[in-house]
């Protein structure tokens, strides 16, 4: 396919997007249609100008669509309109969060190199982070993205583009992403860390209309996964006898069984009292503990989400709490525990397609909208090793672009989905970052050059995201 034919096809797509935007809002006047036609004639040869034109005509300054109206509160919030969930921006317009993670001037540090290759390039190219940030925001907007995702440079927050912040509350209290280490969420220390994080990060941003909201953590372990075979019940029973979490587990068992004889009959044990369990540091062998483990998991989940919620709300009553970025669909008990303490359920996924059945189940159980907060595709023609990092490499950049389009289209056909965040802005170094990941996840390569096929297709998809989502009102979750 020739480049000129590709451009003609893209121009046609953009023109169809404009037409569709006009048609689905029946209040558009003939005068505005004539004005649209006049402007189209002026921009008919330029994909970039057409994309910019769509942004001007159909989006407000936050990136919300002028064709979906909610309640203007001055801050982002969520609403269900005609059966479809939307984020509503500060001006009261429907907003799909089209984000990019790790938009970072620092890039990924490579321990084996002793520096970040991406940072070296952009430092030489732009001179300082502020100039890089201005150019990067302009670039992201031209691609149709409207949200700065987690782990991004703070210089971007001042440039009037919606952004998110990850608080890392559990991580600051001692949990570990790589090992899956879990901290005692019932401890006073966890409460203090949550309040310190919220006081430091949230308090000064409580009046910022461009802040979309906060993630509390990333990919916490909620049970057996690739990092550990243990259930959280097992982690908590292993705590010292005076640990608040150990006492919370014993209290849960007391409330569930009522008397120690009932527990002994179930576990095959001979405890004289529930207090005896404080001196036990591993689950009794041979006992069937599935219901106990799941029941206590809901207690743990509720405690985690409540502490985070209360800390954030003490310092910032205005912004969305976006969840903890589940690594996959967690047990139902974890989801039950988050209800009332988060505004959105966030989940990371690296499948070829979005996990629709899981997402529907999450929405049914919680009644909350959902954001995919990480998805990505990598390709072998990038020249990167792609040996570490989620997902199986595709062959080409064209394949990445096609997967992006299909993934987002399927995702936005679901009426409870309110956003998608691509991981990540720049490629990882071939020599590996802190955990060895060395993959072609970027919208741009290590030299800050866009993967043109990918970003061109992403632009087309992003600019028709709202149209695809409006179609969600005809579907049931």
Rosetta blueprint (number, residue, H / E / L):
1 X L
2 X L
3 X H
4 X H
5 X H
6 X H
7 X H
8 X H
9 X H
10 X H
11 X H
12 X H
13 X H
14 X H
15 X H
16 X H
17 X H
18 X H
19 X H
20 X H
21 X H
22 X H
23 X H
24 X H
25 X L
26 X L
27 X L
28 X L
29 X L
30 X H
31 X H
32 X H
33 X H
34 X H
35 X H
36 X H
37 X H
38 X H
39 X H
40 X H
41 X H
42 X H
43 X L
44 X L
45 X L
46 X L
47 X H
48 X H
49 X H
50 X H
51 X H
52 X H
53 X H
54 X H
55 X H
56 X H
57 X H
58 X H
59 X E
60 X L
61 X L
62 X L
63 X L
64 X L
65 X E
66 X E
67 X E
68 X E
69 X E
70 X L
71 X L
72 X L
73 X L
74 X L
75 X L
76 X L
77 X E
78 X E
79 X E
80 X E
81 X E
82 X L
83 X L
84 X E
85 X E
86 X E
87 X E
88 X E
89 X L
90 X L
91 X L
92 X L
93 X E
94 X E
95 X E
96 X L
97 X E
98 X E
99 X E
100 X E
101 X L
102 X L
103 X L
104 X L
105 X L
106 X L
107 X L
108 X L
109 X L
110 X E
111 X L
112 X L
113 X L
114 X L
115 X E
116 X L
117 X H
118 X H
119 X H
120 X H
121 X H
122 X H
123 X H
124 X H
125 X H
126 X H
127 X L
128 X L
129 X H
130 X H
131 X H
132 X H
133 X H
134 X H
135 X H
136 X H
137 X H
138 X H
139 X H
140 X H
141 X H
142 X H
143 X L
144 X L
145 X L
146 X L
147 X E
148 X E
149 X L
150 X L
151 X L
152 X L
153 X L
154 X H
155 X H
156 X H
157 X H
158 X H
159 X L
160 X L
161 X L
162 X L
163 X E
164 X E
165 X E
166 X E
167 X L
168 X L
169 X H
170 X H
171 X H
172 X H
173 X H
174 X L
175 X L
176 X L
177 X L
178 X L
179 X L
180 X L
181 X L
182 X L
183 X L
184 X L
185 X L
186 X L
187 X L
188 X H
189 X H
190 X H
191 X H
192 X H
193 X H
194 X H
195 X H
196 X H
197 X H
198 X H
199 X H
200 X H
201 X H
202 X H
203 X H
204 X H
205 X H
206 X L
207 X L
208 X L
209 X L
210 X L
211 X E
212 X E
213 X E
214 X E
215 X E
216 X L
217 X L
218 X L
219 X L
220 X L
221 X L
222 X L
223 X L
224 X L
225 X L
226 X L
227 X L
228 X L
229 X L
230 X L
231 X L
232 X H
233 X H
234 X H
235 X H
236 X H
237 X H
238 X L
239 X L
240 X L
241 X L
242 X L
243 X L
244 X H
245 X H
246 X H
247 X H
248 X H
249 X H
250 X H
251 X H
252 X H
253 X H
254 X H
255 X H
256 X H
257 X H
258 X L
259 X L
260 X H
261 X H
262 X H
263 X H
264 X H
265 X H
266 X H
267 X H
268 X L
269 X L
270 X L
271 X L
272 X L
273 X L
274 X H
275 X H
276 X H
277 X H
278 X H
279 X H
280 X L
281 X L
282 X L
283 X L
284 X L
285 X L
286 X L
287 X L
288 X L
289 X L
290 X H
291 X H
292 X H
293 X H
294 X H
295 X H
296 X H
297 X H
298 X H
299 X H
300 X H
301 X H
302 X H
303 X H
304 X H
305 X H
306 X H
307 X H
308 X H
309 X H
310 X H
311 X H
312 X H
313 X H
314 X H
315 X H
316 X L
317 X L
318 X L
319 X L
320 X E
321 X E
322 X L
323 X L
324 X L
325 X L
326 X E
327 X L
328 X L
329 X L
330 X L
331 X L
332 X H
333 X H
334 X H
335 X H
336 X H
337 X H
338 X H
339 X L
340 X L
341 X L
342 X L
343 X L
344 X E
345 X E
346 X E
347 X E
348 X E
349 X L
350 X L
351 X L
352 X L
353 X L
354 X L
355 X L
356 X H
357 X H
358 X H
359 X H
360 X H
361 X H
362 X H
363 X H
364 X H
365 X H
366 X H
367 X L
368 X L
369 X E
370 X E
371 X E
372 X E
373 X E
374 X E
375 X E
376 X L
377 X L
378 X L
379 X E
380 X H
381 X H
382 X H
383 X L
384 X L
385 X L
386 X L
387 X L
388 X L
389 X L
390 X L
391 X L
392 X L
393 X L
394 X E
395 X L
396 X L
397 X H
398 X H
399 X H
400 X H
401 X H
402 X H
403 X H
404 X H
405 X H
406 X H
407 X H
408 X H
409 X H
410 X H
411 X H
412 X H
413 X L
414 X L
415 X L
416 X L
417 X E
418 X E
419 X E
420 X E
421 X E
422 X E
423 X L
424 X L
425 X L
426 X E
427 X L
428 X L
429 X L
430 X L
431 X L
432 X L
433 X L
434 X L
435 X L
436 X L
437 X L
438 X L
439 X L
440 X L
441 X L
442 X L
443 X L
444 X E
445 X L
446 X L
447 X L
448 X L
449 X L
450 X E
451 X L
452 X H
453 X H
454 X H
455 X H
456 X H
457 X H
458 X H
459 X H
460 X H
461 X H
462 X H
463 X L
464 X L
465 X H
466 X H
467 X H
468 X H
469 X H
470 X H
471 X H
472 X H
473 X H
474 X H
475 X L
476 X L
477 X L
